Amino acid sequence: MIANKKWLAIPKEMRKSLLSNVWCGNCSDVTTITGFTVEEHNFGIVLKGKCKKCGNDVARVIEED
C-alpha cells in the first residue's frame, strides 16, 4: 500500500506524536487514536480509527510537503 509506505517513511518519534495528537469531537479534546487504518488522501494520508478515551470515530489528516 502506498499510504502505508508514506506513513512508515515518517520518523518513528513523529508518528508517535501524530498518534497522540488527534481531535475527538465527542470528548471535545485531544486524544490518542487507536485501531487505526492508513488511507490515501488528496493531500497526503489519513489515519482513521477510534478515540482512546471514548471509542468514538476519529481521523487525522497528514499532509505531504
PQR file of N, CA, C, O and H, with PARSE charges and radii, in Angstrom:
ATOM      1  N   MET A   1       0.828  -1.192   0.000 -0.4000 1.5000
ATOM      2  CA  MET A   1       0.000   0.000   0.000 -0.0000 2.0000
ATOM      3  C   MET A   1       0.874   1.258   0.000  0.5500 1.7000
ATOM      4  O   MET A   1       1.820   1.366   0.780 -0.5500 1.4000
ATOM      5  N   ILE A   2       0.556   2.176  -0.857 -0.4000 1.5000
ATOM      6  CA  ILE A   2       1.310   3.425  -0.941 -0.0000 2.0000
ATOM      7  C   ILE A   2       1.126   4.245   0.337  0.5500 1.7000
ATOM      8  O   ILE A   2       2.088   4.815   0.853 -0.5500 1.4000
ATOM      9  H   ILE A   2      -0.212   2.088  -1.491  0.4000 1.0000
ATOM     10  N   ALA A   3      -0.099   4.307   0.846 -0.4000 1.5000
ATOM     11  CA  ALA A   3      -0.369   5.087   2.054 -0.0000 2.0000
ATOM     12  C   ALA A   3       0.449   4.569   3.226  0.5500 1.7000
ATOM     13  O   ALA A   3       1.002   5.356   3.994 -0.5500 1.4000
ATOM     14  H   ALA A   3      -0.881   3.844   0.428  0.4000 1.0000
ATOM     15  N   ASN A   4       0.530   3.264   3.368 -0.4000 1.5000
ATOM     16  CA  ASN A   4       1.285   2.676   4.474 -0.0000 2.0000
ATOM     17  C   ASN A   4       2.778   2.968   4.333  0.5500 1.7000
ATOM     18  O   ASN A   4       3.456   3.215   5.331 -0.5500 1.4000
ATOM     19  H   ASN A   4       0.081   2.624   2.744  0.4000 1.0000
ATOM     20  N   LYS A   5       3.290   2.943   3.113 -0.4000 1.5000
ATOM     21  CA  LYS A   5       4.698   3.267   2.885 -0.0000 2.0000
ATOM     22  C   LYS A   5       4.985   4.720   3.266  0.5500 1.7000
ATOM     23  O   LYS A   5       6.026   5.020   3.850 -0.5500 1.4000
ATOM     24  H   LYS A   5       2.739   2.743   2.303  0.4000 1.0000
ATOM     25  N   LYS A   6       4.055   5.620   2.932 -0.4000 1.5000
ATOM     26  CA  LYS A   6       4.215   7.028   3.299 -0.0000 2.0000
ATOM     27  C   LYS A   6       4.210   7.177   4.818  0.5500 1.7000
ATOM     28  O   LYS A   6       5.002   7.936   5.375 -0.5500 1.4000
ATOM     29  H   LYS A   6       3.209   5.377   2.457  0.4000 1.0000
ATOM     30  N   TRP A   7       3.314   6.450   5.484 -0.4000 1.5000
ATOM     31  CA  TRP A   7       3.230   6.501   6.946 -0.0000 2.0000
ATOM     32  C   TRP A   7       4.535   6.011   7.578  0.5500 1.7000
ATOM     33  O   TRP A   7       5.065   6.646   8.489 -0.5500 1.4000
ATOM     34  H   TRP A   7       2.670   5.833   5.031  0.4000 1.0000
ATOM     35  N   LEU A   8       5.041   4.892   7.093 -0.4000 1.5000
ATOM     36  CA  LEU A   8       6.264   4.325   7.652 -0.0000 2.0000
ATOM     37  C   LEU A   8       7.509   5.146   7.314  0.5500 1.7000
ATOM     38  O   LEU A   8       8.542   4.998   7.967 -0.5500 1.4000
ATOM     39  H   LEU A   8       4.610   4.377   6.353  0.4000 1.0000
ATOM     40  N   ALA A   9       7.419   6.004   6.304 -0.4000 1.5000
ATOM     41  CA  ALA A   9       8.535   6.876   5.947 -0.0000 2.0000
ATOM     42  C   ALA A   9       8.696   8.039   6.931  0.5500 1.7000
ATOM     43  O   ALA A   9       9.741   8.686   6.973 -0.5500 1.4000
ATOM     44  H   ALA A   9       6.580   6.123   5.773  0.4000 1.0000
ATOM     45  N   ILE A  10       7.657   8.293   7.716 -0.4000 1.5000
ATOM     46  CA  ILE A  10       7.716   9.342   8.740 -0.0000 2.0000
ATOM     47  C   ILE A  10       8.534   8.791   9.914  0.5500 1.7000
ATOM     48  O   ILE A  10       8.317   7.653  10.329 -0.5500 1.4000
ATOM     49  H   ILE A  10       6.807   7.767   7.683  0.4000 1.0000
ATOM     50  N   PRO A  11       9.463   9.572  10.452 -0.5600 1.5000
ATOM     51  CA  PRO A  11      10.265   9.087  11.579  0.2800 2.0000
ATOM     52  C   PRO A  11       9.400   8.601  12.746  0.5500 1.7000
ATOM     53  O   PRO A  11       8.342   9.165  13.025 -0.5500 1.4000
ATOM     54  N   LYS A  12       9.865   7.550  13.419 -0.4000 1.5000
ATOM     55  CA  LYS A  12       9.095   6.881  14.478 -0.0000 2.0000
ATOM     56  C   LYS A  12       8.598   7.849  15.557  0.5500 1.7000
ATOM     57  O   LYS A  12       7.438   7.770  15.960 -0.5500 1.4000
ATOM     58  H   LYS A  12      10.724   7.092  13.193  0.4000 1.0000
ATOM     59  N   GLU A  13       9.446   8.749  16.024 -0.4000 1.5000
ATOM     60  CA  GLU A  13       9.036   9.685  17.079 -0.0000 2.0000
ATOM     61  C   GLU A  13       7.941  10.637  16.584  0.5500 1.7000
ATOM     62  O   GLU A  13       7.040  10.998  17.340 -0.5500 1.4000
ATOM     63  H   GLU A  13      10.388   8.813  15.697  0.4000 1.0000
ATOM     64  N   MET A  14       8.023  11.039  15.311 -0.4000 1.5000
ATOM     65  CA  MET A  14       6.997  11.910  14.746 -0.0000 2.0000
ATOM     66  C   MET A  14       5.672  11.160  14.622  0.5500 1.7000
ATOM     67  O   MET A  14       4.614  11.719  14.912 -0.5500 1.4000
ATOM     68  H   MET A  14       8.756  10.746  14.696  0.4000 1.0000
ATOM     69  N   ARG A  15       5.725   9.895  14.193 -0.4000 1.5000
ATOM     70  CA  ARG A  15       4.497   9.081  14.114 -0.0000 2.0000
ATOM     71  C   ARG A  15       3.844   8.971  15.489  0.5500 1.7000
ATOM     72  O   ARG A  15       2.627   9.107  15.619 -0.5500 1.4000
ATOM     73  H   ARG A  15       6.584   9.441  13.958  0.4000 1.0000
ATOM     74  N   LYS A  16       4.654   8.726  16.505 -0.4000 1.5000
ATOM     75  CA  LYS A  16       4.145   8.606  17.876 -0.0000 2.0000
ATOM     76  C   LYS A  16       3.444   9.897  18.295  0.5500 1.7000
ATOM     77  O   LYS A  16       2.371   9.863  18.898 -0.5500 1.4000
ATOM     78  H   LYS A  16       5.642   8.615  16.400  0.4000 1.0000
ATOM     79  N   SER A  17       4.059  11.035  17.969 -0.4000 1.5000
ATOM     80  CA  SER A  17       3.480  12.333  18.293 -0.0000 2.0000
ATOM     81  C   SER A  17       2.157  12.556  17.558  0.5500 1.7000
ATOM     82  O   SER A  17       1.198  13.057  18.144 -0.5500 1.4000
ATOM     83  H   SER A  17       4.931  11.062  17.479  0.4000 1.0000
ATOM     84  N   LEU A  18       2.106  12.186  16.285 -0.4000 1.5000
ATOM     85  CA  LEU A  18       0.877  12.344  15.494 -0.0000 2.0000
ATOM     86  C   LEU A  18      -0.252  11.483  16.046  0.5500 1.7000
ATOM     87  O   LEU A  18      -1.403  11.917  16.076 -0.5500 1.4000
ATOM     88  H   LEU A  18       2.886  11.779  15.810  0.4000 1.0000
ATOM     89  N   LEU A  19       0.065  10.273  16.481 -0.4000 1.5000
ATOM     90  CA  LEU A  19      -0.959   9.359  17.012 -0.0000 2.0000
ATOM     91  C   LEU A  19      -1.574   9.879  18.307  0.5500 1.7000
ATOM     92  O   LEU A  19      -2.741   9.610  18.595 -0.5500 1.4000
ATOM     93  H   LEU A  19       1.000   9.920  16.456  0.4000 1.0000
ATOM     94  N   SER A  20      -0.803  10.613  19.077 -0.4000 1.5000
ATOM     95  CA  SER A  20      -1.303  11.100  20.370 -0.0000 2.0000
ATOM     96  C   SER A  20      -1.808  12.541  20.296  0.5500 1.7000
ATOM     97  O   SER A  20      -2.009  13.188  21.324 -0.5500 1.4000
ATOM     98  H   SER A  20       0.144  10.831  18.843  0.4000 1.0000
ATOM     99  N   ASN A  21      -2.011  13.038  19.073 -0.4000 1.5000
ATOM    100  CA  ASN A  21      -2.468  14.413  18.890 -0.0000 2.0000
ATOM    101  C   ASN A  21      -3.604  14.446  17.869  0.5500 1.7000
ATOM    102  O   ASN A  21      -3.486  15.050  16.802 -0.5500 1.4000
ATOM    103  H   ASN A  21      -1.847  12.512  18.238  0.4000 1.0000
ATOM    104  N   VAL A  22      -4.706  13.785  18.220 -0.4000 1.5000
ATOM    105  CA  VAL A  22      -5.876  13.672  17.344 -0.0000 2.0000
ATOM    106  C   VAL A  22      -7.073  14.277  18.073  0.5500 1.7000
ATOM    107  O   VAL A  22      -7.272  14.019  19.260 -0.5500 1.4000
ATOM    108  H   VAL A  22      -4.802  13.295  19.086  0.4000 1.0000
ATOM    109  N   TRP A  23      -7.863  15.072  17.375 -0.4000 1.5000
ATOM    110  CA  TRP A  23      -9.032  15.721  17.976 -0.0000 2.0000
ATOM    111  C   TRP A  23     -10.232  14.776  17.975  0.5500 1.7000
ATOM    112  O   TRP A  23     -10.548  14.162  16.956 -0.5500 1.4000
ATOM    113  H   TRP A  23      -7.701  15.282  16.411  0.4000 1.0000
ATOM    114  N   CYS A  24     -10.896  14.665  19.125 -0.4000 1.5000
ATOM    115  CA  CYS A  24     -12.138  13.893  19.228 -0.0000 2.0000
ATOM    116  C   CYS A  24     -13.285  14.866  19.440  0.5500 1.7000
ATOM    117  O   CYS A  24     -13.312  15.593  20.433 -0.5500 1.4000
ATOM    118  H   CYS A  24     -10.639  15.164  19.953  0.4000 1.0000
ATOM    119  N   GLY A  25     -14.224  14.882  18.520 -0.4000 1.5000
ATOM    120  CA  GLY A  25     -15.385  15.765  18.626 -0.0000 2.0000
ATOM    121  C   GLY A  25     -16.308  15.385  19.764  0.5500 1.7000
ATOM    122  O   GLY A  25     -16.985  16.248  20.321 -0.5500 1.4000
ATOM    123  H   GLY A  25     -14.202  14.292  17.713  0.4000 1.0000
ATOM    124  N   ASN A  26     -16.349  14.106  20.122 -0.4000 1.5000
ATOM    125  CA  ASN A  26     -17.201  13.654  21.216 -0.0000 2.0000
ATOM    126  C   ASN A  26     -16.644  14.107  22.568  0.5500 1.7000
ATOM    127  O   ASN A  26     -17.398  14.574  23.422 -0.5500 1.4000
ATOM    128  H   ASN A  26     -15.798  13.405  19.669  0.4000 1.0000
ATOM    129  N   CYS A  27     -15.351  13.973  22.762 -0.4000 1.5000
ATOM    130  CA  CYS A  27     -14.702  14.390  24.012 -0.0000 2.0000
ATOM    131  C   CYS A  27     -14.408  15.887  24.034  0.5500 1.7000
ATOM    132  O   CYS A  27     -14.169  16.459  25.097 -0.5500 1.4000
ATOM    133  H   CYS A  27     -14.739  13.593  22.068  0.4000 1.0000
ATOM    134  N   SER A  28     -14.425  16.519  22.866 -0.4000 1.5000
ATOM    135  CA  SER A  28     -14.003  17.919  22.708 -0.0000 2.0000
ATOM    136  C   SER A  28     -12.610  18.118  23.303  0.5500 1.7000
ATOM    137  O   SER A  28     -12.360  19.065  24.048 -0.5500 1.4000
ATOM    138  H   SER A  28     -14.619  16.054  22.002  0.4000 1.0000
ATOM    139  N   ASP A  29     -11.713  17.198  22.952 -0.4000 1.5000
ATOM    140  CA  ASP A  29     -10.362  17.229  23.498 -0.0000 2.0000
ATOM    141  C   ASP A  29      -9.416  16.464  22.575  0.5500 1.7000
ATOM    142  O   ASP A  29      -9.842  15.726  21.687 -0.5500 1.4000
ATOM    143  H   ASP A  29     -11.916  16.429  22.347  0.4000 1.0000
ATOM    144  N   VAL A  30      -8.143  16.660  22.807 -0.4000 1.5000
ATOM    145  CA  VAL A  30      -7.111  15.922  22.076 -0.0000 2.0000
ATOM    146  C   VAL A  30      -6.997  14.535  22.697  0.5500 1.7000
ATOM    147  O   VAL A  30      -7.078  14.381  23.915 -0.5500 1.4000
ATOM    148  H   VAL A  30      -7.796  17.260  23.528  0.4000 1.0000
ATOM    149  N   THR A  31      -6.810  13.533  21.851 -0.4000 1.5000
ATOM    150  CA  THR A  31      -6.746  12.158  22.315 -0.0000 2.0000
ATOM    151  C   THR A  31      -5.699  11.385  21.529  0.5500 1.7000
ATOM    152  O   THR A  31      -5.009  11.938  20.673 -0.5500 1.4000
ATOM    153  H   THR A  31      -6.744  13.659  20.861  0.4000 1.0000
ATOM    154  N   THR A  32      -5.594  10.101  21.831 -0.4000 1.5000
ATOM    155  CA  THR A  32      -4.748   9.182  21.082 -0.0000 2.0000
ATOM    156  C   THR A  32      -5.655   8.322  20.208  0.5500 1.7000
ATOM    157  O   THR A  32      -6.686   7.836  20.671 -0.5500 1.4000
ATOM    158  H   THR A  32      -6.155   9.651  22.526  0.4000 1.0000
ATOM    159  N   ILE A  33      -5.277   8.136  18.959 -0.4000 1.5000
ATOM    160  CA  ILE A  33      -6.048   7.304  18.041 -0.0000 2.0000
ATOM    161  C   ILE A  33      -5.621   5.844  18.220  0.5500 1.7000
ATOM    162  O   ILE A  33      -4.431   5.549  18.332 -0.5500 1.4000
ATOM    163  H   ILE A  33      -4.439   8.532  18.582  0.4000 1.0000
ATOM    164  N   THR A  34      -6.600   4.936  18.245 -0.4000 1.5000
ATOM    165  CA  THR A  34      -6.311   3.505  18.383 -0.0000 2.0000
ATOM    166  C   THR A  34      -6.990   2.740  17.249  0.5500 1.7000
ATOM    167  O   THR A  34      -7.936   3.233  16.634 -0.5500 1.4000
ATOM    168  H   THR A  34      -7.567   5.176  18.154  0.4000 1.0000
ATOM    169  N   GLY A  35      -6.501   1.543  16.984 -0.4000 1.5000
ATOM    170  CA  GLY A  35      -7.107   0.678  15.974 -0.0000 2.0000
ATOM    171  C   GLY A  35      -7.250   1.360  14.627  0.5500 1.7000
ATOM    172  O   GLY A  35      -8.277   1.220  13.963 -0.5500 1.4000
ATOM    173  H   GLY A  35      -5.732   1.143  17.483  0.4000 1.0000
ATOM    174  N   PHE A  36      -6.236   2.090  14.222 -0.4000 1.5000
ATOM    175  CA  PHE A  36      -6.361   2.920  13.030 -0.0000 2.0000
ATOM    176  C   PHE A  36      -5.934   2.209  11.750  0.5500 1.7000
ATOM    177  O   PHE A  36      -5.168   1.245  11.768 -0.5500 1.4000
ATOM    178  H   PHE A  36      -5.402   2.204  14.761  0.4000 1.0000
ATOM    179  N   THR A  37      -6.459   2.723  10.639 -0.4000 1.5000
ATOM    180  CA  THR A  37      -6.025   2.317   9.314 -0.0000 2.0000
ATOM    181  C   THR A  37      -5.396   3.542   8.652  0.5500 1.7000
ATOM    182  O   THR A  37      -5.663   4.678   9.044 -0.5500 1.4000
ATOM    183  H   THR A  37      -7.081   3.506  10.624  0.4000 1.0000
ATOM    184  N   VAL A  38      -4.565   3.300   7.653 -0.4000 1.5000
ATOM    185  CA  VAL A  38      -3.900   4.377   6.914 -0.0000 2.0000
ATOM    186  C   VAL A  38      -4.443   4.348   5.493  0.5500 1.7000
ATOM    187  O   VAL A  38      -4.395   3.315   4.825 -0.5500 1.4000
ATOM    188  H   VAL A  38      -4.348   2.378   7.334  0.4000 1.0000
ATOM    189  N   GLU A  39      -4.963   5.492   5.028 -0.4000 1.5000
ATOM    190  CA  GLU A  39      -5.569   5.567   3.701 -0.0000 2.0000
ATOM    191  C   GLU A  39      -5.002   6.737   2.913  0.5500 1.7000
ATOM    192  O   GLU A  39      -4.573   7.739   3.484 -0.5500 1.4000
ATOM    193  H   GLU A  39      -5.002   6.331   5.571  0.4000 1.0000
ATOM    194  N   GLU A  40      -5.006   6.593   1.582 -0.4000 1.5000
ATOM    195  CA  GLU A  40      -4.592   7.676   0.687 -0.0000 2.0000
ATOM    196  C   GLU A  40      -5.613   8.812   0.772  0.5500 1.7000
ATOM    197  O   GLU A  40      -6.804   8.576   0.975 -0.5500 1.4000
ATOM    198  H   GLU A  40      -5.354   5.778   1.118  0.4000 1.0000
ATOM    199  N   HIS A  41      -5.135  10.036   0.617 -0.4000 1.5000
ATOM    200  CA  HIS A  41      -5.994  11.217   0.608 -0.0000 2.0000
ATOM    201  C   HIS A  41      -5.402  12.195  -0.394  0.5500 1.7000
ATOM    202  O   HIS A  41      -4.207  12.135  -0.686 -0.5500 1.4000
ATOM    203  H   HIS A  41      -4.167  10.228   0.452  0.4000 1.0000
ATOM    204  N   ASN A  42      -6.219  13.088  -0.921 -0.4000 1.5000
ATOM    205  CA  ASN A  42      -5.747  14.077  -1.899 -0.0000 2.0000
ATOM    206  C   ASN A  42      -4.557  14.885  -1.388  0.5500 1.7000
ATOM    207  O   ASN A  42      -3.680  15.258  -2.168 -0.5500 1.4000
ATOM    208  H   ASN A  42      -7.190  13.136  -0.684  0.4000 1.0000
ATOM    209  N   PHE A  43      -4.521  15.155  -0.097 -0.4000 1.5000
ATOM    210  CA  PHE A  43      -3.487  15.995   0.487 -0.0000 2.0000
ATOM    211  C   PHE A  43      -2.328  15.213   1.093  0.5500 1.7000
ATOM    212  O   PHE A  43      -1.327  15.808   1.494 -0.5500 1.4000
ATOM    213  H   PHE A  43      -5.232  14.852   0.536  0.4000 1.0000
ATOM    214  N   GLY A  44      -2.446  13.895   1.167 -0.4000 1.5000
ATOM    215  CA  GLY A  44      -1.404  13.070   1.793 -0.0000 2.0000
ATOM    216  C   GLY A  44      -1.986  11.732   2.211  0.5500 1.7000
ATOM    217  O   GLY A  44      -2.375  10.918   1.374 -0.5500 1.4000
ATOM    218  H   GLY A  44      -3.259  13.412   0.842  0.4000 1.0000
ATOM    219  N   ILE A  45      -2.039  11.513   3.535 -0.4000 1.5000
ATOM    220  CA  ILE A  45      -2.652  10.290   4.058 -0.0000 2.0000
ATOM    221  C   ILE A  45      -3.606  10.641   5.192  0.5500 1.7000
ATOM    222  O   ILE A  45      -3.520  11.720   5.777 -0.5500 1.4000
ATOM    223  H   ILE A  45      -1.723  12.174   4.215  0.4000 1.0000
ATOM    224  N   VAL A  46      -4.516   9.722   5.496 -0.4000 1.5000
ATOM    225  CA  VAL A  46      -5.474   9.897   6.577 -0.0000 2.0000
ATOM    226  C   VAL A  46      -5.401   8.681   7.480  0.5500 1.7000
ATOM    227  O   VAL A  46      -5.400   7.542   7.014 -0.5500 1.4000
ATOM    228  H   VAL A  46      -4.587   8.845   5.021  0.4000 1.0000
ATOM    229  N   LEU A  47      -5.338   8.938   8.783 -0.4000 1.5000
ATOM    230  CA  LEU A  47      -5.443   7.873   9.775 -0.0000 2.0000
ATOM    231  C   LEU A  47      -6.890   7.867  10.251  0.5500 1.7000
ATOM    232  O   LEU A  47      -7.407   8.895  10.687 -0.5500 1.4000
ATOM    233  H   LEU A  47      -5.339   9.864   9.163  0.4000 1.0000
ATOM    234  N   LYS A  48      -7.542   6.712  10.168 -0.4000 1.5000
ATOM    235  CA  LYS A  48      -8.920   6.578  10.637 -0.0000 2.0000
ATOM    236  C   LYS A  48      -8.956   5.508  11.707  0.5500 1.7000
ATOM    237  O   LYS A  48      -8.494   4.387  11.497 -0.5500 1.4000
ATOM    238  H   LYS A  48      -7.122   5.877   9.813  0.4000 1.0000
ATOM    239  N   GLY A  49      -9.513   5.867  12.866 -0.4000 1.5000
ATOM    240  CA  GLY A  49      -9.560   4.912  13.967 -0.0000 2.0000
ATOM    241  C   GLY A  49     -10.537   5.349  15.049  0.5500 1.7000
ATOM    242  O   GLY A  49     -11.547   5.998  14.775 -0.5500 1.4000
ATOM    243  H   GLY A  49      -9.888   6.778  13.037  0.4000 1.0000
ATOM    244  N   LYS A  50     -10.214   4.978  16.282 -0.4000 1.5000
ATOM    245  CA  LYS A  50     -11.092   5.238  17.425 -0.0000 2.0000
ATOM    246  C   LYS A  50     -10.374   6.079  18.474  0.5500 1.7000
ATOM    247  O   LYS A  50      -9.155   6.003  18.624 -0.5500 1.4000
ATOM    248  H   LYS A  50      -9.394   4.451  16.504  0.4000 1.0000
ATOM    249  N   CYS A  51     -11.153   6.880  19.196 -0.4000 1.5000
ATOM    250  CA  CYS A  51     -10.647   7.664  20.313 -0.0000 2.0000
ATOM    251  C   CYS A  51     -10.301   6.716  21.468  0.5500 1.7000
ATOM    252  O   CYS A  51     -11.101   5.853  21.829 -0.5500 1.4000
ATOM    253  H   CYS A  51     -12.144   6.942  19.075  0.4000 1.0000
ATOM    254  N   LYS A  52      -9.129   6.877  22.029 -0.4000 1.5000
ATOM    255  CA  LYS A  52      -8.689   6.035  23.151 -0.0000 2.0000
ATOM    256  C   LYS A  52      -9.573   6.248  24.378  0.5500 1.7000
ATOM    257  O   LYS A  52      -9.764   5.323  25.168 -0.5500 1.4000
ATOM    258  H   LYS A  52      -8.479   7.578  21.736  0.4000 1.0000
ATOM    259  N   LYS A  53     -10.115   7.459  24.548 -0.4000 1.5000
ATOM    260  CA  LYS A  53     -10.906   7.787  25.740 -0.0000 2.0000
ATOM    261  C   LYS A  53     -12.343   7.274  25.669  0.5500 1.7000
ATOM    262  O   LYS A  53     -12.837   6.675  26.624 -0.5500 1.4000
ATOM    263  H   LYS A  53      -9.960   8.210  23.907  0.4000 1.0000
ATOM    264  N   CYS A  54     -13.026   7.512  24.521 -0.4000 1.5000
ATOM    265  CA  CYS A  54     -14.460   7.206  24.454 -0.0000 2.0000
ATOM    266  C   CYS A  54     -14.845   6.197  23.379  0.5500 1.7000
ATOM    267  O   CYS A  54     -15.973   5.705  23.377 -0.5500 1.4000
ATOM    268  H   CYS A  54     -12.624   7.999  23.745  0.4000 1.0000
ATOM    269  N   GLY A  55     -13.927   5.880  22.464 -0.4000 1.5000
ATOM    270  CA  GLY A  55     -14.231   4.918  21.410 -0.0000 2.0000
ATOM    271  C   GLY A  55     -14.912   5.509  20.189  0.5500 1.7000
ATOM    272  O   GLY A  55     -15.251   4.778  19.259 -0.5500 1.4000
ATOM    273  H   GLY A  55     -13.010   6.280  22.466  0.4000 1.0000
ATOM    274  N   ASN A  56     -15.119   6.824  20.175 -0.4000 1.5000
ATOM    275  CA  ASN A  56     -15.742   7.492  19.039 -0.0000 2.0000
ATOM    276  C   ASN A  56     -14.817   7.424  17.818  0.5500 1.7000
ATOM    277  O   ASN A  56     -13.598   7.336  17.967 -0.5500 1.4000
ATOM    278  H   ASN A  56     -14.843   7.418  20.931  0.4000 1.0000
ATOM    279  N   ASP A  57     -15.390   7.466  16.619 -0.4000 1.5000
ATOM    280  CA  ASP A  57     -14.587   7.511  15.397 -0.0000 2.0000
ATOM    281  C   ASP A  57     -13.820   8.828  15.335  0.5500 1.7000
ATOM    282  O   ASP A  57     -14.382   9.896  15.578 -0.5500 1.4000
ATOM    283  H   ASP A  57     -16.380   7.537  16.498  0.4000 1.0000
ATOM    284  N   VAL A  58     -12.530   8.743  15.006 -0.4000 1.5000
ATOM    285  CA  VAL A  58     -11.698   9.928  14.830 -0.0000 2.0000
ATOM    286  C   VAL A  58     -10.839   9.737  13.592  0.5500 1.7000
ATOM    287  O   VAL A  58     -10.659   8.615  13.118 -0.5500 1.4000
ATOM    288  H   VAL A  58     -12.073   7.876  14.808  0.4000 1.0000
ATOM    289  N   ALA A  59     -10.310  10.837  13.073 -0.4000 1.5000
ATOM    290  CA  ALA A  59      -9.425  10.770  11.900 -0.0000 2.0000
ATOM    291  C   ALA A  59      -8.390  11.882  12.014  0.5500 1.7000
ATOM    292  O   ALA A  59      -8.605  12.910  12.657 -0.5500 1.4000
ATOM    293  H   ALA A  59     -10.456  11.748  13.458  0.4000 1.0000
ATOM    294  N   ARG A  60      -7.261  11.631  11.365 -0.4000 1.5000
ATOM    295  CA  ARG A  60      -6.170  12.616  11.349 -0.0000 2.0000
ATOM    296  C   ARG A  60      -5.610  12.686   9.930  0.5500 1.7000
ATOM    297  O   ARG A  60      -5.154  11.677   9.390 -0.5500 1.4000
ATOM    298  H   ARG A  60      -7.086  10.796  10.843  0.4000 1.0000
ATOM    299  N   VAL A  61      -5.643  13.869   9.329 -0.4000 1.5000
ATOM    300  CA  VAL A  61      -5.051  14.068   8.011 -0.0000 2.0000
ATOM    301  C   VAL A  61      -3.587  14.443   8.216  0.5500 1.7000
ATOM    302  O   VAL A  61      -3.266  15.301   9.038 -0.5500 1.4000
ATOM    303  H   VAL A  61      -6.013  14.688   9.767  0.4000 1.0000
ATOM    304  N   ILE A  62      -2.702  13.793   7.460 -0.4000 1.5000
ATOM    305  CA  ILE A  62      -1.285  14.126   7.495 -0.0000 2.0000
ATOM    306  C   ILE A  62      -0.916  14.568   6.088  0.5500 1.7000
ATOM    307  O   ILE A  62      -0.832  13.760   5.163 -0.5500 1.4000
ATOM    308  H   ILE A  62      -2.963  13.096   6.792  0.4000 1.0000
ATOM    309  N   GLU A  63      -0.698  15.871   5.951 -0.4000 1.5000
ATOM    310  CA  GLU A  63      -0.428  16.453   4.639 -0.0000 2.0000
ATOM    311  C   GLU A  63       1.006  16.185   4.219  0.5500 1.7000
ATOM    312  O   GLU A  63       1.921  16.144   5.041 -0.5500 1.4000
ATOM    313  H   GLU A  63      -0.766  16.527   6.702  0.4000 1.0000
ATOM    314  N   GLU A  64       1.177  16.001   2.907 -0.4000 1.5000
ATOM    315  CA  GLU A  64       2.513  15.846   2.337 -0.0000 2.0000
ATOM    316  C   GLU A  64       3.113  17.219   2.115  0.5500 1.7000
ATOM    317  O   GLU A  64       2.401  18.190   1.861 -0.5500 1.4000
ATOM    318  H   GLU A  64       0.434  16.033   2.239  0.4000 1.0000
ATOM    319  N   ASP A  65       4.423  17.286   2.215 -0.4000 1.5000
ATOM    320  CA  ASP A  65       5.111  18.557   1.967 -0.0000 2.0000
ATOM    321  C   ASP A  65       5.142  18.866   0.490  0.5500 1.7000
ATOM    322  O   ASP A  65       5.681  19.896   0.086 -0.5500 1.4000
ATOM    323  H   ASP A  65       5.001  16.497   2.422  0.4000 1.0000
TER
END
